[in-house]
Amino acid sequence: MNDPVASFERKLLFISLASMLFFGSIDALRSMVTPMMQADLQLNYLQISAAFSLGSVGYLTGSFTGGLAVDRFGLKAVTLWGGVLIAAGLLLYMNVAAYFWFAAGFVIAGIGGGILEIGINGAVPAVSRSADDQARYFNWLHGFYGIGATGLPLWSVWILEHFNNWRSGFWLEISLLGCILLFAVFFRYGHVTTKRQERRSDPVPISRAGGYPKLMSLLAAIMTYVMAEVGFATWLPSYVVQVSKLTLTEGAFCLSGFYLIFTLGRLSAHWWMNRIGQEKAVMISSTAAIVTLGIAMSGNRATLALFIVAGLCFSVIFPTIASIACHVYADHAGKVLGYLFTASGIGAMLGNGIIGLLANHFGLKAGFSVILFFLGCVLICMWIVIRLNKSAVLAVNAGERLER
C-alpha cells in the first residue's frame, strides 16, 4: 500500500529538483553566451558585469521577500510567483536592444529567481525528518543544479552554431520553466511551509538556538562562497578564450567538465561528509579549491584541467552551509533561508561587479584571480563557526558542573 505522505514528499521534491535543473541550465547558458551578448549589444566588461550585478540585486530583493513570505503564503505561492517573474525578465532582455531595458530584464528575472529559490529550497526542511536527511537532500537538490549546468554548455554551442543567435537557447529554457510551473499549478500543496505541518507553540528564539554571531558567520560564508562560484562560472569561458587563447568550444568543455565533477561531488557528498562533520567538510573543500585554482591560474595550458577538478572542491560548500543553518535554526527555517539567499544575492552582485571592474582596469586575469580571496574568506568564516561551537559546548558543560 502506497504511503500518501511519502508520495506527497516525492512529488514536492520532484518540483524542486526539476526547478534546480532549470537554474543550472540557464546559468550555464548565460555564461556561454556572454561573449555573444557583448558583441551583439556592443557592451564592455563593466557594462555586462553591471547587468549581471543588477540581476543579483533583483535576486537579493526576491530572496529576502520570499523568505518572509514562504511561511505565510506557502511554498506553492512563492514557487509560482518566482517562475512567472523569471519568464517575464527573460522575455524582456531577449527582445530589446536598449541597454536600460536589457538590464531591467536582468533585475526582473533576478527577483523571480530569488523568490523561486526560496520555494524550491524550502521543500527540503519541509520533507526532511533528520539532520542527515536535510544535508543529503540539500546536496541532491544543488546537485541537480550541476546536472543542468553540465550538458548545457556543449548543447548551447551546437545551438549557437546552427542558429547564430544568443537568444535561441533561452526559448528552450522558457519552455522548460513553463512545464515546471504547469506541474506546480496542478499539484496540491495545501499550505505547506518550511516547517511541514507541525508548528511549535514555543519556537526557540534565534538568540538561543545558535546565536547571532554564528548566524552572521554562516551568512558571510555563503556570501563569499557565492562570490567565488558565480564569478568562476560566469567568467570561466571568457577567461579560457581571452586569457588562455583557446576556442569557445574548449571553453565549453572546461565549464561542462567543471559542472560534471561538481554534480558528482554533490550527489556523493552524503557518503563522507557526515563522518567528518559538516563544518569541517566546508573548510576542507575551501582549502582544496584555493590550492587547485591557484595552480590552474598560475600554470600553462597543461594545468587547465584543474579548472575541471575544482568542481569537486566547490561542490559541497553551498548546500552544506544551508543545511547547517537550517538545522541550527530549525524553528526559523523559512526566515533563515531568506537570509541565506539574500546573502548569496549580495555575493553574486559583488562578485561579478568586482571581477568586472578589475578586468576592465587590469585585465581579466587579474579580475579572475580575486576568486582565491573570496574562498579564503569562506575558510575564515567557517573557522569562526567551529570556534563558536566549541565555546557553546564549553559553556554548557560549565553550566552542568555548576548545577551539580
C-alpha distance (Angstrom), angle and dihedral (degrees) to the residues before:
residue distance angle dihedral
M1 . . .
N2 3.79 . .
D3 3.79 117.5 .
P4 3.85 106.0 -128.5
V5 3.81 91.6 -155.6
A6 3.81 92.3 53.4
S7 3.82 90.5 45.8
F8 3.81 90.5 52.0
E9 3.81 91.4 49.2
R10 3.82 92.0 50.0
K11 3.80 91.8 51.8
L12 3.79 92.0 47.2
L13 3.80 90.7 50.2
F14 3.83 89.8 46.8
I15 3.81 91.0 58.6
S16 3.81 90.6 48.2
L17 3.81 94.3 46.8
A18 3.81 92.5 47.6
S19 3.81 90.5 48.4
M20 3.80 91.8 50.7
L21 3.82 88.6 49.5
F22 3.80 86.6 56.6
F23 3.82 92.0 49.5
G24 3.79 92.2 51.9
S25 3.78 94.1 47.4
I26 3.79 96.3 47.9
D27 3.81 93.8 45.9
A28 3.81 90.5 51.6
L29 3.80 91.4 46.6
R30 3.80 91.6 50.4
S31 3.81 90.3 51.0
M32 3.80 91.8 50.4
V33 3.79 95.9 49.7
T34 3.82 95.4 44.8
P35 3.85 93.2 100.8
M36 3.83 89.8 48.9
M37 3.82 91.6 48.4
Q38 3.80 89.2 52.0
A39 3.79 92.9 49.5
D40 3.81 95.5 43.5
L41 3.82 96.2 47.0
Q42 3.84 94.5 30.5
L43 3.80 94.4 -123.7
N44 3.80 127.2 162.5
Y45 3.82 125.3 -139.8
L46 3.78 92.3 -91.1
Q47 3.81 94.2 51.5
I48 3.80 95.8 48.0
S49 3.79 92.1 44.9
A50 3.83 88.7 48.8
A51 3.82 89.7 55.8
F52 3.81 90.3 50.2
S53 3.80 90.2 47.0
L54 3.81 92.0 50.1
G55 3.77 87.8 52.2
S56 3.78 87.0 54.3
V57 3.82 90.0 51.5
G58 3.79 87.2 55.2
Y59 3.80 90.4 47.4
L60 3.80 89.9 50.8
T61 3.81 90.7 52.4
G62 3.80 92.7 45.9
S63 3.78 96.2 47.6
F64 3.81 93.3 48.4
T65 3.80 91.0 48.0
G66 3.79 92.3 44.7
G67 3.79 91.8 50.4
L68 3.79 90.7 55.2
A69 3.81 93.5 43.2
V70 3.80 103.1 43.2
D71 3.81 98.1 77.8
R72 3.79 91.1 44.0
F73 3.80 101.5 44.5
G74 3.81 101.3 21.2
L75 3.79 135.8 -121.9
K76 3.81 95.6 -72.2
A77 3.80 95.0 59.1
V78 3.81 95.4 49.4
T79 3.82 91.9 43.9
L80 3.80 93.6 53.3
W81 3.80 96.3 42.2
G82 3.77 91.2 47.7
G83 3.80 93.1 51.1
V84 3.80 94.0 48.0
L85 3.81 92.2 51.4
I86 3.82 91.9 48.6
A87 3.81 90.4 53.4
A88 3.81 91.3 48.3
G89 3.81 91.9 50.5
L90 3.79 93.4 47.8
L91 3.79 92.7 49.7
L92 3.80 90.0 50.6
Y93 3.81 99.8 51.2
M94 3.80 92.5 39.7
N95 3.79 93.3 57.6
V96 3.80 106.8 40.4
A97 3.78 134.6 79.5
A98 3.81 100.5 -167.0
Y99 3.80 112.8 94.3
F100 3.83 93.2 -136.1
W101 3.81 93.2 60.3
F102 3.79 91.9 38.9
A103 3.81 89.4 57.4
A104 3.83 91.5 42.3
G105 3.81 88.6 57.5
F106 3.80 89.2 56.2
V107 3.82 90.2 51.4
I108 3.83 93.6 51.5
A109 3.80 93.0 44.6
G110 3.80 88.7 47.6
I111 3.82 92.5 53.5
G112 3.80 89.6 50.5
G113 3.79 91.4 46.7
G114 3.79 92.2 53.4
I115 3.81 92.8 49.5
L116 3.81 93.4 45.2
E117 3.82 92.3 48.9
I118 3.81 89.7 57.8
G119 3.80 90.1 50.4
I120 3.78 95.4 50.8
N121 3.82 97.7 38.5
G122 3.80 90.5 45.5
A123 3.80 88.0 65.5
V124 3.82 90.2 70.6
P125 3.82 99.2 64.5
A126 3.82 87.3 37.3
V127 3.82 93.2 61.8
S128 3.82 102.7 25.5
R129 3.79 117.6 106.4
S130 3.82 98.4 -172.2
A131 3.81 142.1 17.7
D132 3.82 90.2 -102.4
D133 3.82 90.5 52.2
Q134 3.76 89.6 50.7
A135 3.80 94.1 51.1
R136 3.81 91.2 46.5
Y137 3.81 94.5 48.0
F138 3.81 93.6 46.7
N139 3.80 90.1 52.4
W140 3.81 91.6 46.5
L141 3.78 90.7 48.0
H142 3.78 94.1 50.9
G143 3.79 89.2 39.5
F144 3.80 87.2 65.4
Y145 3.80 87.2 56.2
G146 3.79 85.6 61.3
I147 3.81 92.5 47.4
G148 3.80 89.2 55.4
A149 3.78 91.7 46.9
T150 3.81 95.8 45.4
G151 3.80 101.5 66.6
L152 3.77 99.0 29.6
P153 3.82 100.5 75.7
L154 3.82 93.2 56.8
W155 3.79 93.1 39.4
S156 3.81 90.9 48.5
V157 3.81 90.8 53.6
W158 3.82 88.3 56.4
I159 3.82 90.6 48.9
L160 3.79 92.6 48.0
E161 3.81 92.0 48.8
H162 3.82 91.2 53.0
F163 3.81 100.5 38.9
N164 3.83 101.4 23.9
N165 3.80 90.5 -149.9
W166 3.81 125.0 110.3
R167 3.81 90.4 -148.6
S168 3.81 95.4 61.7
G169 3.81 97.1 81.8
F170 3.81 92.7 51.3
W171 3.80 91.5 64.7
L172 3.80 89.0 62.5
E173 3.81 89.6 48.2
I174 3.80 90.9 54.2
S175 3.82 89.3 50.8
L176 3.83 91.0 52.7
L177 3.81 91.1 47.9
G178 3.81 90.3 49.7
C179 3.82 91.4 55.0
I180 3.82 91.3 50.6
L181 3.80 92.6 49.5
L182 3.81 91.6 47.3
F183 3.80 90.2 54.8
A184 3.81 90.2 48.0
V185 3.81 91.9 50.4
F186 3.80 92.8 57.7
F187 3.81 96.7 37.8
R188 3.81 112.4 99.0
Y189 3.77 104.2 -130.0
G190 3.76 97.4 164.2
H191 3.81 109.8 -161.5
V192 3.80 94.5 -41.1
T193 3.78 114.5 165.9
T194 3.80 133.8 172.3
K195 3.83 88.3 -79.7
R196 3.85 98.3 59.9
Q197 3.81 107.8 -133.8
E198 3.80 97.7 -53.1
R199 3.78 116.7 92.2
R200 3.78 126.4 -174.0
S201 3.77 113.9 -127.3
D202 3.80 88.6 -148.2
P203 3.82 109.1 35.1
V204 3.79 114.4 -164.9
P205 3.83 109.4 -110.3
I206 3.80 117.8 -115.8
S207 3.80 89.8 -116.6
R208 3.83 90.2 61.1
A209 3.82 99.7 32.7
G210 3.79 95.3 63.6
G211 3.75 106.6 -34.1
Y212 3.80 131.8 -112.1
P213 3.84 96.3 -91.0
K214 3.82 90.2 60.4
L215 3.81 91.5 45.6
M216 3.81 90.9 49.9
S217 3.81 90.5 49.7
L218 3.82 91.5 50.7
L219 3.80 91.1 48.2
A220 3.81 91.2 49.4
A221 3.81 90.3 48.3
I222 3.79 94.0 52.0
M223 3.81 92.1 43.8
T224 3.81 94.6 53.2
Y225 3.81 91.6 42.3
V226 3.81 90.6 55.1
M227 3.80 89.2 48.3
A228 3.80 86.6 58.3
E229 3.81 99.2 41.3
V230 3.80 98.2 42.9
G231 3.79 91.6 43.7
F232 3.79 90.8 49.5
A233 3.81 95.9 47.0
T234 3.80 94.4 42.4
W235 3.79 97.5 48.0
L236 3.83 103.6 30.1
P237 3.84 95.8 90.4
S238 3.83 90.5 47.9
Y239 3.83 90.6 46.3
V240 3.80 92.4 51.3
V241 3.82 92.4 47.3
Q242 3.81 100.6 39.7
V243 3.82 104.0 29.7
S244 3.80 102.9 28.0
K245 3.83 91.8 35.5
L246 3.81 95.4 -132.7
T247 3.80 129.0 138.6
L248 3.80 126.7 -90.1
T249 3.82 89.2 -110.5
E250 3.81 90.5 56.0
G251 3.80 88.5 48.5
A252 3.80 88.5 52.6
F253 3.81 90.2 51.9
C254 3.81 90.4 52.4
L255 3.81 92.7 50.2
S256 3.82 92.8 44.4
G257 3.79 91.4 47.7
F258 3.80 90.9 49.5
Y259 3.80 92.1 52.1
L260 3.81 92.8 44.2
I261 3.81 92.0 56.7
F262 3.81 89.3 38.5
T263 3.82 90.2 56.0
L264 3.79 95.3 46.0
G265 3.81 89.0 50.5
R266 3.79 92.5 54.3
L267 3.79 96.1 44.0
S268 3.82 91.8 50.7
A269 3.82 98.0 38.4
H270 3.81 94.9 99.9
W271 3.83 90.2 65.5
W272 3.79 93.3 67.6
M273 3.78 112.2 7.2
N274 3.81 99.7 78.2
R275 3.81 90.8 49.6
I276 3.79 93.4 65.5
G277 3.80 99.4 29.1
Q278 3.78 128.9 -95.9
E279 3.81 96.1 -104.9
K280 3.82 92.4 51.4
A281 3.81 90.2 46.6
V282 3.81 89.4 58.7
M283 3.82 92.0 48.8
I284 3.81 93.6 48.8
S285 3.82 91.9 47.4
S286 3.82 92.6 48.8
T287 3.80 92.2 50.3
A288 3.81 92.1 48.3
A289 3.82 90.7 49.1
I290 3.82 91.8 53.1
V291 3.81 92.4 50.6
T292 3.81 94.9 44.2
L293 3.80 96.4 47.3
G294 3.79 92.4 42.2
I295 3.81 90.7 57.6
A296 3.83 92.6 42.8
M297 3.82 93.3 52.7
S298 3.80 96.0 42.4
G299 3.78 96.2 47.9
N300 3.78 136.1 67.7
R301 3.79 134.3 -101.6
A302 3.82 91.0 -62.0
T303 3.82 92.1 63.6
L304 3.82 95.0 53.0
A305 3.82 88.8 95.0
L306 3.80 86.9 71.9
F307 3.81 88.7 70.1
I308 3.80 85.1 66.4
V309 3.81 93.7 45.1
A310 3.82 88.4 53.0
G311 3.80 87.8 72.0
L312 3.80 89.2 75.8
C313 3.80 90.8 52.9
F314 3.80 94.0 48.7
S315 3.79 95.9 42.6
V316 3.79 106.6 87.9
I317 3.80 101.7 31.1
F318 3.82 102.6 87.2
P319 3.83 100.7 40.4
T320 3.80 92.0 42.3
I321 3.80 92.9 53.7
A322 3.83 88.7 48.6
S323 3.81 90.5 49.5
I324 3.81 92.5 49.6
A325 3.81 91.7 50.7
C326 3.82 95.6 46.2
H327 3.80 91.3 48.4
V328 3.82 95.5 47.8
Y329 3.82 93.2 44.4
A330 3.82 97.2 33.9
D331 3.82 94.9 149.6
H332 3.81 90.3 56.0
A333 3.83 99.8 38.4
G334 3.81 96.0 133.8
K335 3.78 93.4 49.0
V336 3.82 92.7 43.4
L337 3.82 91.2 49.6
G338 3.80 87.1 53.1
Y339 3.80 90.2 51.9
L340 3.83 91.6 46.8
F341 3.78 95.0 51.0
T342 3.78 91.7 42.3
A343 3.80 87.2 55.4
S344 3.80 90.0 47.5
G345 3.81 89.6 51.0
I346 3.80 89.7 52.9
G347 3.80 88.1 48.6
A348 3.80 93.6 51.4
M349 3.80 90.9 47.5
L350 3.81 95.1 48.2
G351 3.81 95.6 39.2
N352 3.79 95.9 53.7
G353 3.79 91.8 40.4
I354 3.82 94.6 50.7
I355 3.81 93.4 45.8
G356 3.82 91.9 46.5
L357 3.80 92.2 47.9
L358 3.81 93.7 48.9
A359 3.82 91.5 43.9
N360 3.79 90.9 51.8
H361 3.81 92.8 52.5
F362 3.81 105.6 28.3
G363 3.79 105.5 18.3
L364 3.79 133.9 -90.9
K365 3.80 94.2 -82.1
A366 3.81 91.2 60.9
G367 3.80 92.2 45.5
F368 3.80 93.2 48.6
S369 3.81 92.1 49.8
V370 3.81 92.3 65.2
I371 3.82 87.3 76.0
L372 3.82 87.2 80.5
F373 3.80 89.9 59.6
F374 3.81 91.3 50.8
L375 3.81 91.0 53.2
G376 3.80 90.3 49.1
C377 3.81 88.6 57.1
V378 3.83 90.1 53.7
L379 3.79 89.0 53.9
I380 3.81 92.8 51.7
C381 3.82 93.1 46.8
M382 3.80 93.2 52.5
W383 3.81 90.7 47.1
I384 3.81 86.7 56.9
V385 3.83 90.8 50.5
I386 3.80 90.8 52.2
R387 3.81 91.1 48.8
L388 3.81 90.2 50.2
N389 3.82 90.0 50.5
K390 3.80 90.9 53.1
S391 3.80 91.3 47.5
A392 3.81 90.8 50.9
V393 3.83 91.5 50.8
L394 3.81 91.1 49.5
A395 3.80 91.0 49.3
V396 3.82 91.7 51.1
N397 3.81 91.9 48.4
A398 3.80 90.9 48.9
G399 3.79 90.6 50.6
E400 3.79 91.7 50.8
R401 3.79 91.1 51.2
L402 3.79 91.2 51.4
E403 3.82 91.2 50.9
R404 3.78 89.9 54.2
